[in-house]
């Protein structure tokens, strides 16, 4: 790498610096207004942007352009068109019009719509999102876009996020004005999404049909060494993984992604990448880029990147900690407590808006992270439970308790850690510890939403967070704007909100059985599975919330609920079919071979006379007993899978998947995994957990 990182960073992005250098001043100012104030871009200025963007992209090696969007499939979509246009007799010119920039068309019937579009109603539109920068990758100009139907309904994940950011900005500015802040013109929710993932050797991956089809192992006994010694966490990075990480960083930096931190995670073969904060929209786009590049770059290194939330049973799964905060266009973090948070009424009001929002819309937060994959991870003593609660830390808990009781708060004196080694410098002690078991934890000047799954598009949880907090800010502003005595009303509002919503605050161990009992007493929801949570998407209060802030119509809500249910069903049904295939075609032949081997050994010893053969007899008896239970379980899964009807409603299919197919697969796996622990290495049906998790050896 000859060029320096500052020179490389963003070199493939049509960012603000490039636009300022290349666009006419009037066009650049118009783009900034569109980005900062939501003002529409005129035909004239769009034409200017398209012309300059094309020339810049061609210089970067682009021959095509694509409207890059995020349909409800959970991944991105792209259709590539070349810049060439016929010119003269057998010649071409490179052309890119303002129409090509601003609007595209796609077959909307080929993407999930949840009933919004009939199969014969095919037309859908992609619309340029000027708040997220275009970039060049693999010889194409990528233009971030929203995706909507012919009749205007949102068919993607970006549109609700953009709507929620506008709603949040509107309500947050109302609060700032009440505190005399007339300088801030925009308030933006910001996010830094920590991405966890597994890397395994490609050759091993290709021998596991379950990983190929499902992204997770449907069979596999616990390895003799997993994560018990905690030696992998923050351990030395292996050379193959390091080479992958180095290339990933470089490619992300070229695309303007603020990749900051990389390290080994807790489980063997597990790693993490963390970026610097950006606006929720930009961060969402960049996280999609990150996941795509992780997969493609891993392949170049003979590796496979697994983004499933629980690819391996008995070891930690992967999440995506969603660090959410609030920033003004003047650079102020509105969740920064300051040195005296007890006297910072503006901070306390924004803090309480989040607390109230999380309490009143627990169901929506659970829904925002709901998936078949994440169901395996949540509540598994590695991730938060399905019960939503907030951790604030000792200092903020004490402040809120003092306000509630009407007593004066006395701040603890800042202390330093004394390690007992004279050569080490003193370490200032933070005012609060961290709680890694909390689903929604305050961590200094941001909230960390720890329930998000590793494969989740973060647009989903963030448009929910933006919307529910915007609603609470609205209720606060409505009340305070009418107050004859602002300070008295503010103090009353803060105290009332603490009393009404303190049930959502919990600082203890979220894994404990005691907390589950306590949460039930407090009336907190506990939707353990996706099936349990999703029907609440269309609850009356949620429909009213999204309609009030113009985020989603009732029809759009129902469509999303149907899409999520259908995806849940499809994933589990595919897993059931894959489990049957593996059990029949791989495990059963291995079982027969091993039993035959044991019988041969037993016969051989008996033929020789008085040779002890208790080991073979006991092993054969135990193994044959498990094999018979495995056969019965397999027969049950086969019969139950045939009962699954695609003509059922998504709700009924999901109910059957949860109550029948998942249980059948779990029982089948139990017997298969017990047999795996007995079977000889030479008779293994496929690579074991040891083979997979330790496949990258250097």
VORO-243951 format. One line per 4 residues: number of its first residue (from 1); for each residue x, y, z of C-alpha. Coordinates in Angstrom, 2 decimals. Layout:
NUM> X:Y:Z | ...
//
This chain:
1> 0.00:0.00:0.00 | 1.93:3.00:-1.30 | -0.64:5.72:-0.63 | -1.39:6.80:2.94
5> -4.69:5.91:4.59 | -5.96:9.53:4.53 | -5.34:9.53:0.76 | -7.09:6.20:0.28
9> -10.04:6.88:2.59 | -13.19:7.59:0.57 | -11.32:7.54:-2.75 | -14.13:5.49:-4.34
13> -16.92:7.66:-2.89 | -18.69:10.58:-4.57 | -18.59:12.40:-1.26 | -18.89:15.99:-0.13
17> -15.25:16.75:-0.88 | -15.55:15.49:-4.48 | -18.83:17.33:-5.04 | -17.42:20.58:-3.69
21> -14.39:20.32:-5.98 | -16.25:19.31:-9.15 | -19.79:20.64:-9.06 | -20.71:24.24:-9.93
25> -21.25:26.11:-6.67 | -25.00:26.46:-7.21 | -25.39:22.74:-7.84 | -23.23:21.85:-4.84
29> -25.27:24.16:-2.58 | -28.48:22.56:-3.88 | -27.18:19.07:-3.06 | -26.20:20.24:0.43
33> -29.70:21.66:0.95 | -31.18:18.35:-0.18 | -28.91:16.48:2.21 | -29.19:18.79:5.23
37> -32.67:20.26:4.91 | -34.55:17.73:2.77 | -35.10:20.26:-0.01 | -35.86:18.66:-3.43
41> -33.21:18.90:-6.15 | -34.32:20.71:-9.31 | -34.10:19.16:-12.79 | -31.27:21.54:-13.71
45> -29.10:20.71:-10.72 | -29.79:16.98:-10.98 | -28.57:17.15:-14.59 | -25.37:18.82:-13.43
49> -24.81:16.22:-10.69 | -25.40:13.33:-13.12 | -22.88:14.66:-15.61 | -20.15:15.20:-13.03
53> -20.90:11.91:-11.24 | -20.58:9.97:-14.50 | -17.22:11.52:-15.40 | -15.90:10.89:-11.89
57> -17.12:7.27:-11.93 | -15.54:6.57:-15.33 | -12.23:7.91:-14.01 | -12.55:5.34:-11.23
61> -13.00:2.53:-13.76 | -16.80:2.31:-13.81 | -18.50:1.12:-16.98 | -21.95:0.57:-15.44
65> -24.27:2.14:-12.91 | -26.81:0.58:-10.59 | -29.59:1.77:-8.34 | -28.59:-0.01:-5.13
69> -31.54:-0.66:-2.84 | -32.59:-2.73:0.16 | -35.76:-4.75:-0.51 | -37.53:-6.74:2.19
73> -35.38:-9.78:1.42 | -32.92:-8.61:4.08 | -30.08:-8.16:1.60 | -29.34:-5.56:-1.06
77> -30.42:-5.63:-4.70 | -28.81:-4.19:-7.82 | -29.41:-4.15:-11.58 | -26.47:-2.90:-13.63
81> -26.79:-0.78:-16.78 | -23.81:0.35:-18.84 | -23.13:3.99:-19.60 | -22.95:3.24:-23.34
85> -25.50:4.66:-25.78 | -25.56:4.02:-29.56 | -24.06:6.87:-31.56 | -23.68:7.02:-35.31
89> -22.87:3.91:-37.30 | -21.65:1.24:-34.90 | -20.25:3.68:-32.35 | -21.15:4.47:-28.76
93> -20.93:7.36:-26.34 | -20.89:7.28:-22.52 | -24.13:8.81:-21.26 | -25.79:9.17:-17.88
97> -28.82:11.43:-17.63 | -30.41:13.11:-14.65 | -33.36:10.73:-15.10 | -31.02:7.74:-14.75
101> -29.64:9.26:-11.55 | -32.88:10.27:-9.89 | -35.26:7.47:-10.83 | -35.05:3.84:-11.87
105> -37.53:1.06:-12.45 | -37.58:-2.51:-11.18 | -39.93:-5.47:-11.25 | -41.64:-4.98:-7.89
109> -43.53:-8.28:-8.14 | -40.28:-10.24:-7.88 | -39.51:-8.89:-4.40 | -41.42:-9.58:-1.16
113> -44.34:-7.19:-0.77 | -46.49:-8.90:1.86 | -49.59:-8.48:-0.28 | -48.92:-4.86:-1.24
117> -48.43:-5.90:-4.86 | -50.14:-8.64:-6.86 | -47.93:-10.77:-9.10 | -49.26:-9.07:-12.22
121> -48.64:-5.60:-10.75 | -44.97:-5.44:-11.59 | -43.92:-1.81:-11.71 | -41.73:-0.48:-8.92
125> -39.47:2.56:-8.65 | -36.07:3.27:-7.18 | -35.41:6.86:-6.11 | -31.98:8.40:-5.46
129> -31.19:9.07:-1.80 | -28.87:12.11:-1.79 | -28.24:11.75:1.96 | -26.11:8.64:1.32
133> -23.10:8.94:-0.96 | -22.75:7.13:-4.29 | -19.65:4.97:-4.69 | -17.77:2.85:-7.22
137> -17.29:-0.87:-6.61 | -16.38:-3.68:-9.00 | -16.58:-1.44:-12.06 | -20.04:-0.02:-11.32
141> -21.33:3.25:-9.94 | -23.58:2.38:-6.97 | -26.34:4.89:-6.32 | -28.11:4.37:-2.95
145> -31.86:4.46:-3.51 | -35.22:3.94:-1.89 | -37.62:1.40:-3.41 | -41.36:1.91:-3.66
149> -44.34:0.46:-5.51 | -46.23:2.02:-8.42 | -48.77:3.32:-5.90 | -46.14:4.73:-3.55
153> -45.92:2.13:-0.76 | -42.47:1.49:0.72 | -41.12:-1.88:-0.43 | -37.74:-1.51:1.23
157> -35.92:-0.97:4.51 | -34.43:2.44:3.72 | -37.66:4.42:3.22 | -39.04:3.97:6.78
161> -35.60:4.82:8.14 | -35.46:8.10:6.20 | -39.01:8.94:7.28 | -38.14:8.21:10.92
165> -35.08:10.49:10.78 | -37.25:13.36:9.53 | -39.80:12.73:12.28 | -37.08:12.56:14.91
169> -35.45:15.77:13.72 | -38.76:17.63:13.86 | -39.54:16.64:17.44 | -35.97:16.97:18.77
173> -35.73:20.53:17.44 | -38.92:21.41:19.32 | -37.25:20.31:22.56 | -34.05:22.23:21.81
177> -36.02:25.41:21.11 | -37.68:25.09:24.52 | -34.21:25.19:26.07 | -33.32:28.31:24.08
181> -31.20:26.61:21.42 | -31.96:28.49:18.21 | -28.66:27.73:16.51 | -29.04:24.01:15.84
185> -30.79:23.43:12.51 | -30.79:19.65:12.46 | -30.77:16.76:14.92 | -29.63:13.38:13.65
189> -29.80:9.94:15.26 | -26.37:8.34:14.89 | -25.25:4.73:15.02 | -22.12:2.65:15.32
193> -22.86:-1.02:14.61 | -20.38:-3.58:15.97 | -20.39:-6.53:13.57 | -19.64:-10.05:14.82
197> -18.92:-12.92:12.42 | -17.29:-16.34:12.05 | -14.51:-17.28:9.62 | -13.99:-20.93:8.70
201> -12.00:-22.73:6.03 | -13.81:-22.97:2.71 | -12.92:-26.64:2.14 | -14.52:-27.62:5.44
205> -17.58:-25.45:4.74 | -18.18:-27.17:1.41 | -18.51:-30.52:3.17 | -21.37:-29.28:5.37
209> -24.71:-29.18:3.53 | -26.38:-27.50:6.49 | -23.96:-24.57:6.45 | -24.37:-24.22:2.68
213> -28.19:-24.26:2.70 | -29.00:-22.80:6.12 | -25.97:-20.82:7.30 | -25.97:-22.83:10.53
217> -25.19:-26.39:11.59 | -28.27:-28.57:12.06 | -26.13:-31.34:13.55 | -22.91:-31.32:15.55
221> -21.82:-32.45:18.99 | -20.23:-30.03:21.41 | -16.44:-29.84:20.91 | -14.21:-31.04:23.73
225> -12.69:-27.55:23.79 | -14.94:-24.62:23.03 | -14.67:-21.18:24.60 | -14.23:-22.31:28.22
229> -10.64:-21.08:28.54 | -11.58:-17.71:26.99 | -8.24:-17.82:25.19 | -9.65:-16.72:21.85
233> -11.12:-13.42:23.08 | -8.73:-10.58:22.17 | -6.14:-13.27:21.39 | -3.43:-13.02:18.75
237> -5.00:-12.93:15.29 | -3.98:-15.79:12.99 | -2.12:-14.82:9.84 | -4.87:-15.89:7.39
241> -7.47:-14.01:9.39 | -5.15:-11.01:9.71 | -4.65:-10.93:5.93 | -8.42:-11.02:5.47
245> -8.94:-8.23:8.01 | -6.23:-6.10:6.42 | -7.81:-6.33:2.97 | -11.28:-5.78:4.43
249> -10.15:-2.61:6.20 | -8.53:-1.29:3.04 | -11.58:-1.90:0.84 | -13.92:-0.44:3.46
253> -11.76:2.66:3.82 | -11.82:3.16:0.05 | -15.62:3.13:0.27 | -15.65:5.66:3.11
257> -16.61:3.17:5.83 | -15.10:4.17:9.16 | -13.80:0.72:10.10 | -12.05:1.33:13.40
261> -11.66:-1.74:15.62 | -10.99:-5.42:14.86 | -10.36:-8.31:17.24 | -11.05:-11.94:18.03
265> -14.36:-12.57:19.78 | -15.16:-15.09:22.51 | -15.94:-18.19:20.47 | -13.30:-20.02:18.41
269> -13.24:-18.71:14.82 | -15.35:-15.68:15.85 | -14.29:-12.08:15.23 | -15.63:-8.52:15.36
273> -15.36:-5.29:13.40 | -16.54:-1.98:14.84 | -16.92:1.33:12.95 | -17.03:4.96:14.05
277> -20.47:6.55:14.44 | -22.34:7.94:11.42 | -25.94:9.00:10.75 | -28.33:6.05:11.00
281> -28.96:6.10:7.25 | -25.29:6.23:6.26 | -24.37:3.70:8.95 | -27.10:1.35:7.72
285> -25.84:1.53:4.13 | -22.26:1.05:5.24 | -23.12:-1.97:7.36 | -24.69:-3.59:4.29
289> -21.48:-2.85:2.37 | -19.45:-4.32:5.23 | -21.37:-7.60:5.25 | -21.11:-7.94:1.46
293> -17.37:-7.31:1.49 | -16.81:-9.69:4.40 | -18.24:-12.52:2.31 | -16.49:-11.69:-0.96
297> -13.07:-10.98:0.58 | -13.24:-14.11:2.76 | -13.76:-16.15:-0.40 | -10.56:-14.71:-1.90
301> -8.64:-15.97:1.13 | -10.08:-19.49:0.97 | -12.40:-18.68:3.87 | -16.15:-18.44:4.38
305> -17.72:-15.68:6.46 | -20.76:-16.81:8.45 | -23.18:-14.08:9.52 | -25.86:-16.36:10.96
309> -26.76:-15.50:14.56 | -26.11:-19.07:15.79 | -24.08:-21.12:13.31 | -22.84:-23.46:16.06
313> -24.71:-24.79:19.05 | -22.95:-24.73:22.45 | -20.68:-21.79:21.57 | -21.49:-18.10:21.46
317> -23.50:-16.81:18.54 | -23.04:-13.50:16.75 | -24.81:-10.22:17.40 | -24.54:-6.71:16.09
321> -24.45:-4.22:18.97 | -26.35:-1.18:17.79 | -24.85:1.88:19.51 | -27.46:4.64:19.14
325> -26.99:8.30:20.00 | -28.17:11.79:19.03 | -26.12:14.61:17.47 | -26.90:18.15:16.36
329> -25.43:19.74:13.25 | -23.26:21.80:15.65 | -21.57:18.65:16.95 | -23.36:18.40:20.30
333> -24.16:14.92:21.60 | -27.56:15.26:23.27 | -26.99:12.09:25.30 | -23.78:13.44:26.83
337> -24.49:13.78:30.58 | -21.72:16.28:31.28 | -19.92:16.60:34.59 | -23.14:17.29:36.51
341> -25.92:15.26:34.85 | -28.23:15.89:37.80 | -28.28:19.59:36.81 | -28.48:18.97:33.05
345> -32.24:19.13:32.50 | -31.96:18.92:28.70 | -29.96:15.70:28.95 | -32.39:14.25:31.50
349> -35.34:15.01:29.23 | -33.79:13.24:26.21 | -32.75:10.37:28.49 | -36.27:10.01:29.83
353> -37.71:10.14:26.32 | -35.68:7.02:25.54 | -36.68:5.33:28.81 | -40.38:6.05:28.23
357> -40.15:4.94:24.60 | -38.50:1.62:25.45 | -41.06:0.94:28.18 | -44.11:1.75:26.08
361> -42.90:0.03:22.90 | -41.11:-3.08:24.19 | -42.97:-5.13:21.59 | -41.68:-3.08:18.66
365> -38.09:-3.32:19.84 | -38.43:-7.10:20.13 | -40.02:-7.25:16.67 | -37.20:-5.16:15.20
369> -34.70:-7.96:15.93 | -37.02:-10.91:15.34 | -35.80:-13.69:13.04 | -35.53:-17.46:13.01
373> -31.76:-17.15:13.41 | -31.84:-14.68:16.28 | -34.32:-16.85:18.19 | -31.48:-19.36:18.71
377> -29.26:-16.65:20.21 | -31.48:-14.52:22.45 | -31.57:-15.76:26.01 | -28.71:-18.22:25.50
381> -26.45:-16.75:28.24 | -24.42:-15.01:25.57 | -26.93:-12.39:24.51 | -29.72:-10.56:26.31
385> -32.98:-12.38:27.01 | -36.13:-11.59:25.04 | -37.26:-9.39:27.97 | -36.55:-5.73:27.23
389> -35.02:-3.63:30.01 | -32.66:-0.66:30.36 | -29.40:-0.43:32.26 | -28.38:3.11:33.23
393> -25.50:2.57:35.62 | -25.01:3.45:39.25 | -24.73:7.23:38.88 | -27.82:7.79:36.71
397> -29.84:5.33:38.79 | -28.96:7.34:41.88 | -29.86:10.64:40.19 | -33.28:9.39:39.08
401> -33.94:7.90:42.52 | -33.09:11.24:44.13 | -35.42:13.12:41.78 | -38.23:10.65:42.45
405> -37.83:10.90:46.23 | -37.36:14.68:46.20 | -34.00:14.39:47.92 | -30.83:16.19:46.96
409> -28.33:14.18:44.94 | -24.76:14.18:46.14 | -22.31:13.15:43.45 | -19.59:10.72:44.38
413> -16.08:12.07:44.23 | -14.17:10.93:41.16 | -11.68:8.25:42.09 | -8.64:6.61:40.56
417> -7.93:2.91:40.36 | -4.95:1.84:42.48 | -3.45:-1.20:40.83 | -0.58:-1.56:43.23
421> 2.25:-1.26:40.74 | 4.23:1.97:41.13 | 5.38:2.17:37.51 | 1.80:2.15:36.17
425> 0.03:5.51:35.82 | -3.17:6.16:37.81 | -6.34:5.23:35.93 | -9.44:7.43:36.35
429> -12.36:5.23:37.38 | -15.56:5.54:35.33 | -18.65:6.61:37.20 | -20.41:3.36:36.27
433> -19.65:-0.22:35.29 | -20.94:-1.98:32.16 | -23.71:-4.60:32.08 | -23.20:-6.97:29.16
437> -26.45:-8.85:29.95 | -28.66:-5.80:29.42 | -30.64:-5.55:26.16 | -30.60:-1.74:26.13
441> -27.68:-0.29:28.08 | -26.54:3.31:28.54 | -22.78:3.35:28.01 | -21.64:6.90:28.68
445> -23.17:8.99:25.90 | -25.11:6.42:23.89 | -27.44:3.47:24.21 | -26.24:0.04:23.16
449> -29.05:-2.14:21.80 | -27.51:-5.59:22.22 | -30.35:-7.75:20.89 | -29.70:-7.07:17.20
453> -28.66:-10.18:15.27 | -25.50:-10.32:13.19 | -27.34:-10.70:9.86 | -29.96:-8.03:10.59
457> -30.27:-4.95:8.40 | -29.86:-2.25:11.06 | -32.33:0.01:9.25 | -35.06:-2.03:10.98
461> -34.17:-1.55:14.66 | -33.11:2.04:14.04 | -36.27:3.22:12.34 | -38.13:1.73:15.31
465> -35.89:3.47:17.88 | -36.07:6.78:16.00 | -39.86:6.63:15.79 | -40.64:5.65:19.37
469> -38.27:8.28:20.80 | -39.68:10.90:18.41 | -43.15:10.11:19.77 | -42.07:10.68:23.37
473> -40.29:13.90:22.45 | -43.54:14.99:20.78 | -45.56:14.35:23.94 | -42.97:16.20:26.03
477> -42.92:19.18:23.63 | -46.73:19.35:23.47 | -46.91:19.62:27.24 | -44.00:21.98:27.80
481> -44.94:24.39:25.01 | -48.26:25.02:26.76 | -46.72:25.55:30.19 | -47.13:28.93:31.88
485> -44.19:28.11:34.15 | -41.70:26.15:32.05 | -39.31:25.17:34.85 | -42.07:23.99:37.18
489> -43.70:21.98:34.41 | -40.33:20.54:33.34 | -39.53:19.39:36.89 | -42.99:17.85:37.24
493> -42.66:16.09:33.87 | -39.26:14.62:34.72 | -40.45:13.31:38.09 | -43.71:11.89:36.71
497> -41.89:10.11:33.88 | -39.40:8.51:36.27 | -42.20:7.20:38.50 | -44.31:5.94:35.59
501> -41.53:4.10:33.75 | -39.00:2.99:36.35 | -40.19:-0.61:35.88 | -38.11:-0.82:32.69
505> -34.87:-0.03:34.59 | -32.82:-2.99:35.79 | -29.14:-3.10:36.74 | -28.75:-6.74:37.75
509> -28.10:-10.01:35.95 | -30.56:-10.31:33.07 | -29.68:-14.01:32.72 | -30.93:-14.94:36.19
513> -34.17:-16.83:36.77 | -35.00:-14.30:39.49 | -35.06:-11.49:36.94 | -37.51:-13.38:34.75
517> -39.87:-13.69:37.72 | -39.35:-10.06:38.67 | -39.92:-8.87:35.08 | -43.21:-10.75:35.00
521> -44.29:-9.03:38.23 | -43.41:-5.67:36.67 | -45.60:-6.46:33.67 | -42.75:-6.50:31.14
525> -43.31:-8.43:27.94 | -41.41:-11.65:27.19 | -41.87:-12.69:23.56 | -39.46:-15.60:23.43
529> -39.75:-16.32:19.72 | -40.34:-14.49:16.48 | -43.72:-16.18:16.21 | -44.74:-14.80:19.61
533> -43.61:-11.25:18.79 | -44.61:-10.57:15.19 | -48.43:-10.46:15.54 | -48.02:-7.42:17.81
537> -46.61:-5.38:14.91 | -50.19:-4.49:13.95 | -51.43:-3.70:17.47 | -53.59:-0.59:17.52
541> -51.08:1.55:19.43 | -48.35:0.68:16.93 | -50.51:1.39:13.89 | -51.42:4.76:15.40
545> -47.78:5.54:16.21 | -46.50:4.93:12.67 | -49.44:6.76:11.10 | -49.00:9.80:13.37
549> -45.39:10.28:12.27 | -46.01:9.17:8.66 | -43.53:6.30:8.92 | -45.70:3.39:7.77
553> -49.32:3.09:6.74 | -51.44:0.32:8.25 | -51.16:-1.54:4.95 | -47.36:-1.22:4.99
557> -47.25:-2.54:8.58 | -49.33:-5.60:7.69 | -47.14:-6.24:4.65 | -43.99:-6.20:6.77
561> -45.53:-8.50:9.32 | -46.49:-10.96:6.57 | -43.03:-10.80:4.98 | -41.31:-11.48:8.30
565> -43.64:-14.38:9.07 | -43.15:-15.85:5.61 | -39.37:-15.54:5.91 | -39.51:-17.25:9.31
569> -41.51:-20.13:7.81 | -39.31:-20.50:4.74 | -36.11:-20.62:6.79 | -37.40:-23.31:9.15
573> -38.94:-25.34:6.33 | -35.66:-25.27:4.40 | -33.86:-26.35:7.57 | -36.28:-29.26:7.99
577> -35.77:-30.44:4.40 | -31.99:-30.08:4.77 | -32.02:-32.01:8.05 | -33.92:-34.84:6.38
581> -31.45:-34.91:3.48 | -28.41:-34.99:5.78 | -29.97:-37.60:8.07 | -30.89:-39.88:5.19
585> -27.94:-39.45:2.84 | -25.03:-38.77:5.20 | -25.72:-39.77:8.79 | -27.67:-43.01:8.12
589> -24.97:-44.55:5.85 | -22.30:-43.60:8.43 | -24.37:-45.23:11.20 | -24.82:-48.43:9.18
593> -21.10:-48.57:8.38 | -20.09:-48.10:11.99 | -22.54:-50.69:13.26 | -21.24:-53.08:10.63
597> -17.70:-52.40:11.79 | -18.60:-53.14:15.40 | -20.40:-56.36:14.44 | -17.41:-57.50:12.39
601> -15.06:-56.82:15.31 | -17.37:-58.62:17.68 | -17.68:-61.65:15.39 | -13.92:-61.73:14.87
605> -13.23:-61.89:18.60 | -15.89:-64.52:19.20 | -14.47:-66.63:16.39 | -11.10:-66.63:18.17
609> -12.61:-67.98:21.34 | -12.19:-66.55:24.84 | -11.22:-63.00:23.91 | -13.04:-60.38:26.07
613> -15.44:-58.37:23.93 | -17.43:-56.44:26.55 | -16.30:-53.13:25.11 | -17.66:-53.92:21.66
617> -20.87:-55.41:23.05 | -21.62:-52.43:25.29 | -20.73:-49.93:22.59 | -22.82:-51.73:20.00
621> -25.79:-51.92:22.37 | -25.59:-48.23:23.25 | -25.05:-47.18:19.66 | -27.84:-49.40:18.27
625> -30.25:-48.00:20.85 | -29.45:-44.44:19.79 | -29.63:-45.40:16.12 | -33.14:-46.76:16.57
629> -34.26:-43.58:18.36 | -32.66:-41.58:15.56 | -34.63:-43.61:12.98 | -37.92:-43.04:14.79
633> -37.21:-39.31:15.09 | -36.29:-39.09:11.42 | -39.50:-40.87:10.42 | -41.49:-38.40:12.53
637> -39.80:-35.38:10.93 | -40.44:-36.81:7.44 | -44.13:-37.36:8.21 | -44.55:-33.94:9.86
641> -42.76:-32.13:7.02 | -45.24:-33.64:4.55 | -48.09:-32.18:6.62 | -46.66:-28.68:6.14
645> -48.89:-26.92:3.60 | -47.73:-23.90:1.63 | -51.40:-23.03:1.16 | -51.78:-22.25:4.86
649> -51.71:-18.66:6.08 | -48.30:-17.41:7.13 | -49.48:-17.34:10.74 | -50.52:-21.00:10.67
653> -47.34:-22.03:8.87 | -45.24:-20.18:11.44 | -47.16:-21.78:14.30 | -46.55:-25.23:12.82
657> -42.87:-24.49:12.29 | -42.43:-23.37:15.89 | -44.50:-26.09:17.58 | -43.70:-29.06:15.33
661> -40.82:-28.80:12.86 | -38.36:-27.09:15.22 | -39.09:-29.62:17.97 | -38.73:-32.53:15.55
665> -35.36:-31.22:14.34 | -34.15:-30.67:17.88 | -35.02:-34.26:18.86 | -33.40:-35.69:15.72
669> -30.27:-33.66:16.35 | -30.08:-34.82:19.94 | -29.73:-38.47:18.92 | -27.42:-37.71:16.00
673> -25.09:-35.69:18.22 | -24.98:-38.45:20.84 | -24.02:-40.95:18.15 | -21.35:-38.58:16.84
677> -19.62:-38.72:20.23 | -19.42:-42.52:19.97 | -18.60:-43.00:16.32 | -15.04:-43.51:15.10
681> -13.32:-40.64:13.29 | -13.03:-42.71:10.12 | -16.80:-43.14:10.06 | -17.79:-39.47:10.56
685> -20.48:-38.37:8.15 | -19.08:-34.84:7.84 | -16.58:-32.45:9.50 | -17.14:-32.17:13.25
689> -17.22:-28.98:15.31 | -13.52:-29.44:16.07 | -12.83:-29.68:12.34 | -14.83:-26.53:11.60
693> -14.03:-24.21:14.51 | -10.31:-24.91:14.34 | -10.11:-25.17:10.54 | -8.07:-21.97:10.25
697> -4.80:-23.15:11.76 | -2.33:-20.35:11.05
//
